[in-house]
Structures are given as C-alpha cells and as structure tokens.
Amino acid sequence: MRIRIQGKNSKTAFFLSLLFFLQLLSGCSGEAGDDDDAGIIGCVEQGALNFNPDATIADESSCEYEEVEVEDSPIVSVPYSPNCDDTNTDHCMLPFPSGSFLKEDSSNSETGYSLSIEGDAIPDTNSAVSENMLVLDRLDGFSPSTQIFTSFGNQVPDISDLANQFDISKSTDPGHGSSLLNLDTGELIHHWVELDARAQEGEPTLVFLRTLQGLEHGTSYAVAFSGLSENGSTILPSDGFRALRDNISTDNQGIEFQRKNYEDMFDSFEEVGVQRSEIQSAWWFHTASTDSILRDLLIMQSDTEERIGSQGIACNITEVIEGYGEDGKALRLITGTITTPHYMVEKKARSPLMRDSVGDPQFVAEREIDFSMMIPQSLADNNSSGPLTVLGHGLFGNGRDYVSNSMGRYYGDTYGTTLLATDFKGWSSDGDLDAMTFALLDLKEFQYQQERQMQAVINHLTMIRTITGVCSENENFFHNGTNLIDMETVNYWGISLGGLRGPSLLAMAPELDWGVLWVGGTSFTHQVERSTHYGSEEYPMEFFSLLSSEASLPSRLDRAIAIALLQSIWDSTDGETFLPFRETGWKDSLKPFDVFYLSSMMDAQVTTLSADRAVRTGNVPVINGSAHHPFAVNVVEGPVNGSAAAYFDGTFPPLPTGNTNGPDWHHSLAHNLVFEVEEAQLMAYHYLLTGILHDYCNDSCTFEGDW
C-alpha cells in the first residue's frame, strides 16, 4: 500500500518561526510599502521536492514529498472452510479433538462451552449425508476418554525417540517431543505416541497421542509436538498453525477467531519449558462435565426411581424348566418379564429415544423386558440361601444364554450363587447386529444405538429392584420351604462386554456393592481397532469390511474421525465415565463401589491396554502376584478388602503392537481360556461371594495356555 508521509524537522521550524517573528517586528518600525523587507514565502524543508533555499518565510503546507511505500504486516492465505478447523487442512476435524468446535456458552453449561459439531464437519458415508447429532450437541465438551491425534500432510515424523506403550515414563521429561498439558493445573500428563498402523496410501499418516486413562472431567487440555523430523529434515508446521505460532495474520476468519486461545496456550507451554518457536503442531480442547455426559441417563434414572419405588412394579414368570441342562448343576431355569419404564419411541432396535421440546428424555410407557434366572442345584442340596449374581453378557449375546449355558451352570453350582440376567440392548442378539450394520452406513444411527444402551441400564436397574423387591418371595425361588436367594447379597459378574458395562451398573444400582469384571476394559474407541471383533485390511472382519467399503467410509481419515467421535456418543454408559467416582461416588447420583478386574495378557478381543486404562481410571491397585504390573498402578499384597486387579499370562502368541488386530485364530485364546484357570476361578468367585480378594497365584499369575 502506498501512502503520503509529511514530516519536518522541529528545530528548523522553530528557528524559522522565530526569524519570521523578528522580521515582523522589524517591519513594524519601517516605512509602509517597503517591498525590500517583505521576505520570500516557500517550502524550507530540505527533504521536500520543492525545497526553496531562498525562502525566508516557511510555508509548510506547500511542501511536496516523494511517495514512500510502507510494508503491511505479512498475511498468509489459508483456505477457509466453515465449521472446520483450518489449522490443519488434511481433514475438517483435524487436529482431534479441537477447541475450534467449542462455542462459549454460559447459559446452560458447567464448563462454559457447548460442543458445536455441524453435520457438514462429520464425515459423510457414501450411503448417507451426516447430520447434527443431538447427543453431541447437548455436551459441554469432548469425551474425557477421547482419542487424540493429528497429521503433518505428506510428512511422516520419526517417533523413535518418543515415549511408547512400553516406555511411558519419559513422556513428561524436559525436551520430550510430545506434550499433554492440563491447562487448569499446569501439570504435564504421562502419555505415549504411535503412528497409525492403518495408514492408507495417498492419505496423510495420523500421529496418535495415547492417554493412559480417562482425563479429568470438565477440564482444559493442550497438546504439542516439537522437535520432530523425517529422515533428518525438520517437520514443517501447517500454514494455519504457523500463522498462529509466529503472529502472522491470515485471511482465514476461523483461524483468527482462535488466536486469543492459542496465545494463552502458548504461554502455558512456555511455563513448563515447551518453547513456542519450536512447536510444530499444537491445539487445545476441553473435556465435558459429568453433568453433561450423564444428563440424559440421569433424567431417565430419576424418572424411573419415582415410577418403580423401593420394590419395583411387577414380574411375570413365563417358563420354569426343572433340572435344566440335565447335568445336575441347575435346580431350575426361570424365565419371565419385568415391567419397566421405557423411554424409547419403540421397543425394537433402531428406534430413537423419545425427547421433549428441549431435547430431554421423555417417558413413553411401561413395557415388559425379558429376564432369565438359574438357581443352582447345590443350594437346593444344602437347603440354604446363596447370593444373587447379576450376569452381564458378551458382545451381541443375551442374558438367557449366559445364565443357562454350561459355563453359567458350572460356576453357579460350584460357588452357590443364583444367576440373573437380561440383555444389554444396543449390543445384544436382539436385532442389534443388524442395527449396527445400518449405523456403519449412516452414522446418525449410532445415536439410536446409544440411546438403546441407556434404556438397557434402566432395564437392569428395574430388574434388580423388582426381583429383590416385589417378586422376592416368588414361589419358584423356594425349595423345601427355603428361599434359595439371599436378596440382601447382590453382586455383579460381567464378562467381556459385560465387564465394559459393569461400572455403570455398579455405580447406579443401590443393590450392588461389588463385582467381578472378567476380561473387561474401558474406552470402547481406544480398543476397537485393536480387537479381532473389528478387523483390518490384513485380517478382515465384518465391521471393518463394511465401514471401509465404498458404501461407507473408504477414507482412513474419515474412519478415524468417525470412530473418535463415537466415544462422546458412547460415554454415558462407558465404564470409564464412572470409574473416577469408584471411591467417592458423585453427588447423589453415583455411589462408590468395589471391583475386581481379571484380565488376560495378549487378549485379542479386549486388549490389555484397555484393561490398563480401567484400573488407572478407577485407581484400582494390582496384586503383587499379577503377571503384569501396569505403569503408574499401585502394587499391593493380598488379601485385599476392596478393589484390586490381576492379569493372567498363558504365554499366548504376541499381538500387533500398533492399532490393528491380529489373525482371527487369536480371537478366543487369551480371552476365553483364562476361564479354565483354577486360580482365576478361585480369585474371581471368592471375591464375588465376599468382596475380598485372595492372591492364589503364588509367585505369578501364569499358566500354560492350550492352543
């Protein structure tokens, strides 16, 4: 831009003004009309184009100057994409999760933000255009269990010097190339880093920063990468991020809107020794509050409590099979229905939740849900009462099969406990696999799946209340005049998916005091890509094959974003939401509980990493005899009256260390065979009966797996 600049020498002006004044004084004493003393008027500035050295009277307004070109501040042009974070143009939602998708909101938000992810930011499948999801719009931040990742265009950084899952401690050392910072406390958080093992040719490679456990609820965090290189060449930042880091203006309103938050973030990193000038990528985000995450479920729970009271509504026995299984282990198998408050528009899968005008869940009707119960023969033989164990089934299973199959009959009879179950709708055999197929083609249907999972929690709470309440004296529970069920001792046994869902029930059902979570973990989206349930290009399974197909999301970046977003959708029933309150409870809504995590090394379905997250998030110590002592987990000697964890190692074949799955023949090895280990059985069921964990592993919880 060109502008005219007029300048003057102040001393020269003062001198000439004084001279002019003296000349006026002398003129007053002379003769009128004396032309010789009139003086010459002109520009006396030597820098002017029309400088007049003969001028005796200064006329500054007549000065003319050469036009001077003045440099504007540099401006970087960054393409603007509404509803995207343009600090990384590899994908609309990179880096993930980004504060650019948070809007300041003090009206109805504990965090001061509302999550604002428009439908055009969510990846579209090739079968459906994505829309806003109400379950996301109601949140005031991202999931505390969120995945964290970014990319560097066509550059792939060398991360060999960064912390990995086997060497975590150095992640908070000075000069470490990745940083995770709690902006509220100024604390650097341990983590580890990996490159995407599922990277797709022709697309940027994702760099994942892995958290060790659930982050604090309602808290601000920042992520930074610095000092990274590729084949000796320094990794270059994106134009958008570089503009923020180097105080360069852009023509991108989205980036400019973020500048204030980035300045605060850079200051925070400087305070912990991360130099602004060396950062190659950084961003901030805020996790959702507990109130926000659990809002829908707690509304449903509160309404349910009013409707079922202290005793439940009603049960209806539909079938009693004496001596079920014909192996002498089951006295009888009882099936029936429980009258339950329902909040879904329809009972079937793929139905949405009924919501009122402001989006809150709304009661629809009382409906009947199935339950199954197996009373063991051993209680009848002893004519004595035993505990009631609520059993949580595995992925796409059902309650009846788990209480009545040979394993359920064996454990129930051996340890003298009655088994009770209903389905985990959303992940059950009751139409949910088909519903998942539709959701993989149209992402908005994942909202309906999660709403069905919340209804499943209500179903379980109502079942427990009803069986121990209004139906506790049902004639089918008796033998020779003795009620074989001790309704005062109710515990939980969750297997696989049931282990993942266990903390929600343990925290919300007042009748449950403790539970055994067998081969369970937390944070579904952290484990899904490592699970044989999902699959990969090398070892395909149904879910991966459909999601990566041309009908759905053929782009790896789109799939990664979609999976990461699901965590915020699934949080309201994920165990990782409830485990931070295991010891203290939360308000009047969640109660404290105790738990025993029993995990199996090289589990191809629910990974050891997922189990590690669970015990860290819940502050659950690991017993000394455990075959694995996770980083940053306390080690204790048994017996433990409270919560504890143990890992068993059957020397199964190693799994991939990256975010991908092993071959299908790994599927049932470590995950299933640990059930046959006597020490594991003794520890699990003695804990289930007493709430006290004894270490039966002697020196180490190892066994010879038969594979």
Secondary structure by P-SEA (a helix, b strand, c coil): cbbbbbbbcaaaaaaaaaaaaaaaaaaaacccccccccccccccccccccccccccccccccccccbbbbbccbbbbcccccccccccccccccccccccccccccccccccbbbbbccccccccccccccccccccccccccccccccccccccccccccccccccccccccccccbbbbcccccbbbbbcccccccccccbbbbbbbcccccccccbbbbbbbcccccccccccccaaaaaaaaccccccaaaaaaaaaaaaaaaaaaaaccccccccccccbbbbcccccaaaaaaaaaaaaaaacccccccccccccccccccccccbbbbbccccccccccccccccccccccccccccbbbbbbbbbbbbaaaaaacbbbbbbbccccccccaaaaaccaaaaaaaaaabbbbbbbbcccccccaaaaaaaaaaacccaaaaaaaaaaaaaaaaaaaaaaaaccccccccccccccccccccbbbbbbccccccaaaaaaaccccccccccccccccccccccccccccccccccaaaaaaacccccccaaaaaaaaaaaaaaacccccccccccccccccccbbbbbbbbbbbcccccccaaaaaaaaaaacbbbccccccccccbbbbcccccccbbbbbbccccccccccccccccccccccccccccaaaaaaaaaaaaccbbbccccccccccccc
